[in-house]
Amino acid sequence: MLVAVQIFIVLAAILLGARLGSIAIGFAGGLGVLALGITGVPVTKDDIPFDVIGIIMSVIAAIAAMQRAGGMDYLVHIAERLLRKNPRHITYWAPVVTYLMTLLAGTGHTAFSTLPVIAEVSKEGGVRPSRPLSVAVIASQLAITASPISAAVVLMASLMEPRGVGYLTLLAILIPSTFLAILPAAFVTNHLGKELDDDTEYQSRLEKGLVSKPRGQISEYIPTKSAKWSVAIFLLSILAVMVYATISTEQVGLITDPTLPRNEAIMSIMLTAATVIVLACKLDAATILNTPVFKSGMSASVCVLGVAWLGTTIINHYIDDIKTASSSLLTTMPWMLAIVLFFAAALLYSQAATAKAIMPAALAVGVSPITAVASFAATSALFVLPTYPTLLAAVEMDDTGTTRIGKYVFNHSFIIPGTLCIALAAAFGFAFGSVLL
């Protein structure tokens, strides 16, 4: 009976947070931890993923400094030029753009800046906006599980290296498997729904004057030196992270027993990059606090704090029972791990939080490295409940009304491309893993 009550507390806290939205997801996670402690579950700060939170905060600090220097505007300008050259094929190019931006930045919040461009170009090309918008949002989430500097990948690397999977090998599996998944998903998505001119909701909005006319031309934008410098500094910092993380692994062994471990190196390099951007671009550091990236990134940190603490607390309390119940199941049907991660991510709202809560337990019951790596993409199922910020932003930015959340909650524009992307990424992960592992 007590177990049922504690599971109810976890689910109720997560659903309350999802209903309140934004940073309240983290707040509700803390409420759930408090309730679990009252019911007798041991609570410890050791279950808080401080490394994950620290990496998120330091990466966001560097990106926010780059945004304040104009670097994000410069990157969006480049993306806009690419998308406008191929308006009829935007369903394919839009997810490529959002994927690459997230891959480099380590956070899906970069998608916010490109979604308006995608919606605009879609209308110009006569393409149903729900098609590129939906798959672009999914691609930005999926890329988190392949980014060299994302907290989720760094966490996964720390779990897999003791099992013989090096940092570069991990990336060599995750990057191609996730990237290749978005292309067939985009093809399927490009055939979902009626054509824009045949959509009744669009025609109704058009008659009421609710659909804005596309601009039809690229805005006159001239990147500043500060914008270019900030992007260059940030890209160099990513390269530095990848090089150091590689040479300090046990598999490469160029640096043995490093005084600066990988997680600490990522945080210090990113904070250094932020410092260099502030100095080189002569920024007022206080203004960085007001950038959209900083606000959304710090909100994400609180969300991971609350939700990951909640999930890890309940799982660690029942870890022995979980091992007993799941060991035979995952041994005979290893693909079940991807399904478990899929539904856990739908509730935990974070790739890093989901991996932190589920993956150690899965590895403890004997899941093979190839299964763990291939299933990792399933932690990107943040779209199942249509309350994730980038998903809601895509709905709001599509004034044609084609990007929708259905009255049955789950019948929204993102469920098919999202599920397909994750299924394909897992399949490709097993394929690449069988060769590289």
C-alpha positions in Angstrom: 0.0 0.0 0.0 2.8 2.4 0.9 4.5 1.7 -2.4 1.4 2.7 -4.3 1.1 5.9 -2.3 4.8 6.8 -3.1 4.4 6.1 -6.8 1.2 8.3 -6.7 3.2 11.1 -5.1 5.8 11.0 -7.8 3.3 10.9 -10.7 1.2 13.6 -9.0 4.2 15.9 -8.5 5.3 15.5 -12.2 1.8 16.1 -13.5 1.3 19.1 -11.3 4.6 20.5 -12.6 3.6 19.8 -16.2 0.3 21.6 -15.6 1.9 24.6 -14.1 4.6 24.7 -16.7 8.0 26.3 -17.1 10.2 26.4 -13.9 7.3 25.1 -11.8 8.2 21.6 -13.0 11.3 21.9 -10.8 9.3 23.4 -8.0 6.8 20.5 -8.0 9.7 18.0 -8.1 10.9 19.5 -4.8 7.4 19.2 -3.4 7.4 15.5 -4.4 10.8 14.9 -2.7 9.3 16.5 0.5 6.3 14.2 0.4 8.4 11.1 -0.2 10.6 12.0 2.8 7.5 12.3 4.9 6.3 8.8 3.8 9.6 7.3 4.9 11.8 7.4 1.7 15.4 8.4 2.6 16.2 11.7 1.0 19.8 12.7 0.4 21.6 15.5 -1.5 23.7 12.8 -3.2 20.7 12.1 -5.4 20.8 15.6 -6.9 22.8 15.6 -10.2 25.0 18.6 -9.3 27.4 17.8 -12.2 24.5 17.9 -14.7 23.2 21.1 -13.3 26.6 22.7 -13.3 27.2 21.8 -16.9 23.8 23.2 -18.0 24.5 26.4 -16.1 28.0 26.9 -17.5 27.0 26.1 -21.1 24.1 28.4 -20.8 26.3 31.2 -19.4 28.5 30.9 -22.5 25.6 30.9 -24.9 23.9 33.8 -23.1 27.1 35.8 -23.4 27.2 34.9 -27.1 23.6 36.0 -27.5 24.2 39.3 -25.8 27.2 39.9 -28.2 24.9 39.3 -31.2 26.2 35.8 -32.0 22.7 34.2 -31.9 21.4 36.7 -34.3 24.3 36.0 -36.6 23.6 32.2 -36.5 19.9 32.8 -37.1 20.8 35.0 -40.1 22.8 32.2 -41.6 20.0 29.7 -41.0 17.5 32.1 -42.5 19.5 32.5 -45.7 19.7 28.7 -46.0 16.0 28.1 -45.4 14.9 30.9 -47.9 17.0 29.3 -50.6 14.9 26.1 -50.4 11.4 27.1 -49.3 9.7 24.1 -51.0 12.0 21.7 -49.1 11.8 23.4 -45.8 10.4 20.3 -44.1 13.8 18.7 -44.7 16.0 21.7 -44.1 14.3 23.1 -41.0 15.1 20.0 -38.8 18.7 20.0 -40.1 19.1 23.6 -39.0 17.6 23.1 -35.5 19.5 19.8 -35.1 22.9 21.4 -35.9 22.3 24.4 -33.7 21.4 22.2 -30.7 24.3 19.8 -31.5 26.7 22.7 -31.2 25.0 24.6 -28.3 24.1 21.6 -26.1 20.7 23.0 -25.4 17.4 22.8 -27.4 16.5 26.4 -26.4 18.4 27.6 -29.5 15.3 26.5 -31.5 13.3 29.4 -30.1 15.2 31.8 -32.4 14.7 29.8 -35.6 11.0 28.8 -35.2 9.7 32.2 -36.4 11.9 31.9 -39.5 10.6 28.4 -40.2 7.0 29.5 -39.9 7.6 32.5 -42.1 9.4 30.6 -44.9 6.8 27.8 -44.8 4.0 30.3 -45.7 6.1 31.9 -48.4 6.7 28.5 -50.0 3.1 27.4 -49.6 4.1 24.6 -47.3 1.9 23.5 -44.4 3.8 25.1 -41.4 3.0 22.2 -39.1 5.2 19.9 -41.1 8.6 21.7 -40.8 7.8 23.2 -37.3 6.9 19.8 -35.8 9.9 17.9 -37.1 12.2 20.9 -36.3 11.1 20.9 -32.7 11.7 17.1 -32.5 15.1 17.4 -34.1 16.2 20.1 -31.6 15.2 17.7 -28.7 16.9 14.7 -30.3 20.2 16.5 -30.9 20.6 16.8 -27.1 21.4 13.1 -27.0 24.3 13.6 -29.5 25.7 17.0 -28.5 29.4 16.8 -27.3 28.7 19.4 -24.5 25.1 18.5 -23.4 24.7 17.4 -19.8 22.9 14.3 -20.9 25.7 13.1 -23.2 28.4 13.9 -20.6 26.4 11.9 -18.0 26.1 9.0 -20.4 29.8 9.1 -21.2 30.6 8.8 -17.5 28.3 5.8 -17.2 29.6 4.0 -20.3 33.4 4.6 -20.1 33.8 2.1 -17.2 32.1 -0.4 -19.6 34.6 0.2 -22.4 32.7 2.7 -24.5 34.9 5.8 -24.9 33.7 9.4 -25.4 34.5 9.5 -29.1 33.0 6.1 -29.7 29.8 7.2 -28.0 29.6 10.3 -30.2 30.4 8.2 -33.3 27.3 6.2 -32.6 24.9 8.9 -31.3 25.6 11.6 -33.9 24.9 9.6 -37.1 22.1 7.6 -35.6 20.2 10.7 -34.4 20.9 12.8 -37.5 19.9 10.1 -40.0 16.7 9.5 -38.0 15.3 13.0 -38.8 15.5 12.6 -42.5 13.0 9.7 -43.0 10.9 11.3 -40.3 10.8 14.5 -42.2 9.8 12.6 -45.3 6.8 11.0 -43.5 5.9 14.3 -41.8 5.9 16.1 -45.2 2.9 14.0 -46.2 0.9 14.5 -42.9 -2.2 16.6 -43.1 -3.9 18.5 -45.9 -1.9 20.9 -48.2 -2.0 24.4 -46.8 -4.5 25.8 -49.3 -6.9 22.9 -48.6 -6.8 23.2 -44.8 -10.2 24.5 -43.5 -8.7 26.1 -40.4 -6.2 28.0 -42.4 -8.9 29.2 -44.9 -11.0 30.3 -41.9 -8.2 32.3 -40.3 -7.3 33.8 -43.7 -10.8 35.1 -44.2 -10.8 36.6 -40.7 -7.5 38.3 -41.3 -5.7 36.3 -38.6 -2.8 35.2 -40.9 0.0 37.7 -41.3 1.5 38.1 -44.8 5.0 36.7 -45.2 7.7 39.3 -45.7 9.1 37.7 -48.8 12.6 38.9 -48.3 15.6 38.6 -46.0 15.8 41.3 -43.4 18.7 43.7 -43.9 21.2 42.4 -41.3 24.9 43.1 -41.1 26.7 41.1 -38.5 28.9 43.0 -36.2 32.5 42.1 -35.3 31.3 41.3 -31.8 28.8 38.8 -33.2 31.4 37.0 -35.3 33.9 37.0 -32.4 31.5 35.6 -30.0 30.5 32.7 -32.3 34.2 31.9 -33.0 35.0 31.9 -29.3 32.1 29.6 -28.5 33.0 27.2 -31.3 36.6 27.1 -30.2 35.4 26.3 -26.6 33.4 23.3 -27.9 36.5 22.1 -29.8 38.5 22.4 -26.6 36.0 20.4 -24.7 36.0 17.6 -27.3 39.8 17.5 -27.5 40.3 17.4 -23.7 37.4 14.9 -23.1 39.0 12.6 -25.7 42.6 12.7 -24.6 41.7 12.3 -20.9 39.6 9.1 -21.5 41.0 5.7 -20.4 40.7 4.5 -24.0 43.1 7.2 -25.3 45.1 7.7 -22.1 47.2 10.8 -23.2 46.3 12.3 -19.8 46.3 9.8 -17.0 44.8 10.7 -13.6 43.9 14.2 -14.7 43.9 16.9 -12.1 41.0 18.4 -14.0 38.3 15.8 -14.6 36.1 15.9 -17.7 33.0 17.4 -16.1 34.9 20.0 -14.3 36.8 20.8 -17.5 33.6 21.4 -19.4 32.3 23.7 -16.8 35.5 25.7 -16.5 36.1 25.9 -20.2 32.5 27.2 -20.8 32.8 29.8 -18.0 36.2 30.8 -19.5 34.5 31.2 -22.9 31.9 33.4 -21.4 34.6 35.5 -19.7 36.5 35.9 -23.0 33.4 36.9 -24.9 32.6 39.6 -22.3 36.2 40.9 -22.5 36.6 40.6 -26.3 33.2 42.1 -27.1 33.2 44.7 -24.3 29.9 43.6 -22.8 28.2 44.8 -19.7 28.1 41.5 -17.9 24.9 42.5 -16.0 22.9 42.6 -19.2 23.6 38.9 -19.9 21.1 38.1 -17.1 18.3 39.5 -19.2 18.9 37.4 -22.3 16.2 34.9 -23.2 18.7 32.1 -23.3 20.0 32.8 -19.8 16.4 32.9 -18.4 15.3 29.7 -20.1 18.6 27.9 -19.3 18.4 28.7 -15.6 14.8 27.6 -15.6 16.0 24.3 -17.1 18.5 24.0 -14.3 15.8 24.3 -11.6 13.7 21.8 -13.5 16.5 19.2 -13.6 17.2 19.9 -9.9 13.6 19.1 -8.8 12.7 16.4 -11.3 15.9 14.4 -11.3 16.1 14.5 -7.5 12.5 13.2 -7.3 13.1 10.4 -9.8 16.4 9.3 -8.5 15.1 9.3 -4.9 12.3 6.9 -5.6 14.3 4.6 -7.9 17.3 4.3 -5.5 14.9 3.5 -2.6 13.5 0.5 -4.6 16.6 -0.3 -6.6 16.8 -3.9 -5.4 13.1 -4.6 -6.2 13.6 -3.0 -9.6 16.6 -5.2 -10.3 14.7 -8.3 -9.4 11.7 -7.4 -11.5 13.4 -6.1 -14.6 16.6 -8.2 -14.9 15.0 -11.1 -16.7 12.7 -8.9 -18.8 15.6 -6.6 -20.1 17.8 -9.6 -20.7 15.2 -11.3 -23.0 13.8 -8.1 -24.5 16.6 -5.5 -24.3 14.6 -3.1 -26.6 12.2 -2.6 -23.7 14.8 -0.2 -22.2 14.0 2.3 -25.0 10.3 2.1 -24.2 10.9 2.6 -20.4 13.1 5.7 -21.2 10.5 7.0 -23.7 7.7 7.1 -21.1 10.0 8.2 -18.3 11.2 11.2 -20.4 7.6 12.1 -21.2 7.2 12.6 -17.4 10.6 13.8 -16.4 10.9 16.5 -19.1 14.7 16.3 -19.4 17.1 14.0 -21.2 19.7 14.4 -18.5 17.2 13.8 -15.7 15.8 10.7 -17.4 19.2 9.2 -18.0 20.2 10.0 -14.4 17.1 8.3 -13.0 16.9 5.2 -15.2 20.2 4.4 -16.9 22.3 3.5 -13.8 19.5 1.1 -12.7 19.3 -0.5 -16.2 23.1 -1.0 -16.3 23.0 -2.5 -12.8 20.6 -5.2 -13.9 23.0 -6.2 -16.7 21.8 -4.3 -19.8 24.5 -4.4 -22.4 26.5 -1.3 -23.5 25.1 -1.5 -27.0 21.5 -1.6 -25.7 22.1 1.3 -23.3 23.7 3.5 -26.0 21.1 2.7 -28.7 18.2 3.3 -26.3 19.6 6.6 -25.1 17.8 8.6 -27.9 14.5 7.6 -26.2 15.3 10.1 -23.4 14.2 12.8 -25.9 10.5 12.0 -25.7 9.8 15.4 -24.2 7.0 15.9 -26.8 4.5 13.3 -25.6 2.7 15.7 -23.3 2.2 18.9 -25.4 3.5 21.3 -22.7 7.3 21.5 -23.5 8.3 25.2 -24.1 9.6 24.8 -27.7 6.6 22.8 -28.7 4.2 25.4 -27.3 6.3 28.1 -29.0 5.8 26.4 -32.4 2.1 26.2 -31.9 1.9 29.9 -31.0 4.1 31.0 -33.9 2.0 29.2 -36.5 -0.8 31.7 -37.2 -2.2 29.4 -40.0 -3.5 27.1 -37.3 -2.0 24.0 -38.8 0.3 23.2 -35.9 -2.3 22.1 -33.3 -2.8 20.4 -29.9 -5.9 18.2 -30.3 -8.7 18.0 -27.8 -7.6 14.5 -26.8 -4.2 16.0 -25.6 -2.0 13.3 -27.3 -3.3 13.9 -30.8 -1.0 16.8 -31.5 1.2 17.7 -34.5 4.4 16.4 -32.8 3.5 12.9 -31.7 4.0 11.1 -35.0 7.3 12.7 -36.1 8.6 12.5 -32.6 7.8 8.8 -32.0 9.2 8.0 -35.5 12.4 9.9 -34.9 13.1 8.1 -31.7 12.3 4.7 -33.1 14.6 5.2 -36.0 17.4 6.7 -33.9 17.3 3.6 -31.6 17.3 1.3 -34.7 20.3 3.2 -36.2 21.9 3.1 -32.8 21.8 -0.7 -32.6 23.1 -0.8 -36.2 26.1 1.5 -35.6 26.7 0.1 -32.2 27.0 -3.5 -33.6 29.9 -2.2 -35.7 31.7 0.1 -33.3 31.2 -1.8 -30.0 
